[in-house]
Amino acid sequence: MHWRIFFATVICVNGIHASGILYPRPSESRETLTLDGIWKFAIANRTEQNKGFKDKWYAAPLHHNVEVIDMPVPSSYNDITQDANIRDHIGWAWYQRDFFLPKSWKSQQVSIRFGSVNYYAVVWINGVEVTNHSGGYLPFEVKITEHLKFGHLNWITVAVNNTLTPWTIPQGKIVYHNDSQRYPAGYYEQQYNFDFFNFAGIHRPVILSATPKTYIDDITINTTSVTDSLGVIFYSVELGGSKIAAYSVIAEIYDAQHRLVAQAKGLKGEISINNPNLWWPRGMNESVGYLYTLKIQLWNDAKNVEGDIYRLPFGVRFIEWNSTGVYINGKSVYFKGFGRHEDAILRGRGLDLVTLTKDYNLMRWIEANSFRTSHYPYSEELMDLADQQGFLVIDEVPAVGLDNFDDELLEAHMQTLKELVQRDKNRPAVVMWSIGNEPQSQKQVSAHYFDTIVKLVHRLDSSRPVTLVLNKPSSQDVAAQFLDVICINRYFGWYSDTGHSELITYQMIKEVTAWHEKHLKPVVVTEYGAGALAGLHTDPPVVWTEDYQVVLMEQNFKAFDQLREMGYLIGEMIWNFADFATPQEYFRPTGCMKGVFTRERQPKFAAHFLRRRYAQLT
Ligand code: BDP
């Protein structure tokens, strides 16, 4: 058997998102209906992975074909039951539920949108396949009007497959064990090149939305210049539907008090805002995270009636970068923040508004100003709060630990970046795109690969710098030459010279200096840290204690202070914000314990120590 068998029935549709992926927001012309809630669920048997397709589980109520259990959406399915087979499942899982539609939607165009499904998804409405998507952390949407029934029950079925291969982003492989002394015939496991648990399922909201038949498909907004007295923005709108020519476009800008401050007509153009309230990140100005609203309205001139309306929040802020740093509205930025995970107890990677809100409260308490979406795009609900609360975000795709660089992988990687930029291009919080984490960037073939990727991202969005998070020695790496900003992960005193905290300051200074001298580019240390079991103490400190975690931080801070003074370093992000789930390993006691908060979001001593530092860093 070959790994491809697992998703033999999936045809990967590249370019599915050439069109817009605006978040479904109700307006005078738009309505939404959530399909979140309890769905019916079953996993496919390990030895009969394709049975659901063969027996058409999507064509009838799921319980007619297989024993079902209840499964909350959104959530990962892994930690919901007592069953280790479900936790560790590899391959197809099936979800199904029913729904009714309001009659008023009959004359509208109806779409369904998934915030994210990890990794492959196939979707059927009333037994008809309507779309499929590959890539676990980004939204996809499809129009389903013609497949819907009004006045009758509708059925939706989703098949989800979490198998990772050498050509998925991130990569993984299915390994068959042929040693019959140790493994029964046909035994296989999923292996992957990263340490976070590969949670699976319908992870983010499922939303039905109704829009007029001629509709606003996409909006792009960019700040082109700012001064104290004038902010200039450029907007453009894409329309969808059959009668586009009958409509004209009105663009209006409202301030946070809902006052109209500027307007324009047409599909695209420049709009000037007098005395703008700029969008500032935390700690750089008294005004933080100021958002305007761009209201786009269609108008049917012949009939003199209004058409579709969409309201998009946006910030007026301008990014520049050069060899010395990244600048927001002309002021240089120092990133003080975190590498993180979307990882919630029981929900796994499923959207959890409680954990999400608590995390922002903790990040504000500790006086951080930034985070990286390590190692995949986070939910739109989470990103909305970054915009509102003025956090700087390094927005990363799930290209973690890449170790071969062929054209098929390049294609998948580019598709992920297109989808990420399409989703997040209008967010003021996003100040840098990260094209991946810790690739084998010492391999010569990766040079052409990353050159191609960086050029693509610059083409997709020229308004933000591009980075890649590196962990190979600067003398061997071939990717940094293409980047605007260099990000590095370094675990001195932990993965190397374990326990030798006296070497950390020296090694970190040498390391960052080497990168800067080779490339003359600003450097962010995006990961450093030590595992610490909450409550474990020794003196003198040894690894795994809270005491050693703090000593390691202290030694890194000494290096950061000097490097900042030298003008090399523009940020420090500790690994990790909170402890998180990993696959089972004898060196990971239930997870990665490098959090400054526990997985329950309680502070380790490190959190208090970090808070003192972040409070004094400006
Ligand atoms: C780094 C990875 C990160 C891991 C960390 C660790 O980027 O995802 O969690 O190591 O091992 O190399 O703690």
Residues whose N, C-alpha, C, O or C-beta is under 5 A from the ligand:
A	BS01	BDP	D195 C592
